[in-house]
Amino acid sequence: MQRQGTTGDAAPGSSDIGFRRRALKIYGWVLDLLVAGLIGIMLLTLIGAMAGLSLDFISAASAFRSGVTTHSLAHGLVDALDREMVIDVLSVAVLIELFRTFTDYLEYHRVRMRVLAEVGIAFVLREIFIGLYDHSIGPSEILALAGLLAVLVVARIAAALFPPPVKGAE
């Protein structure tokens, strides 16, 4: 019978630890690959959104040109700024924040609370602005979204004031 812990013997469970490390390494590699794929898809989406925004701007400019002859300058400008253009601009802002979340994950291998709160803030502001622009949002919805916005801002401030400890620096 051999004694454990003698020279040349493997420590109990050391093969388990090696397997776990290899499995976690493979998992991290696959996860990085998936996030990189999502970043590629989001980049294509962002390019498509910018192209759509450019087309909306061109159509708004042509509507503005034709509207100036029949309306006052201010009224023609309001008519030319289509609802879809406003939504596209706000959606691009949210996409940029989401894009930053995924690129931060690739860099830090974690989702930072600060960045996630900023995405939420951009999304809530987008919904408030769209509702106000459409005149389709009621006072109770504005209050609820304002409350959510306040919570997200507090979370953003807390994440900036209390960052997580750095590994290895004790």
Buried (B, 14 or more C-beta within 10 A) or exposed (E): EEEEEEEEEEEEEEEEEEEEEEEEEEEEEEEEEEBBEBBEEBBEBBEEBEEBBEEBBEBBEEBBEEBBEEBEEEEBBEBBBBEBBBBBBBBBBBBBBBBBBBBBBEEEEEEBBBBBBBBBBBBBBBBBBBBEBEEEBEEEEEEEBEEBBEEBBEBBEEBEEEEEEEEEEE
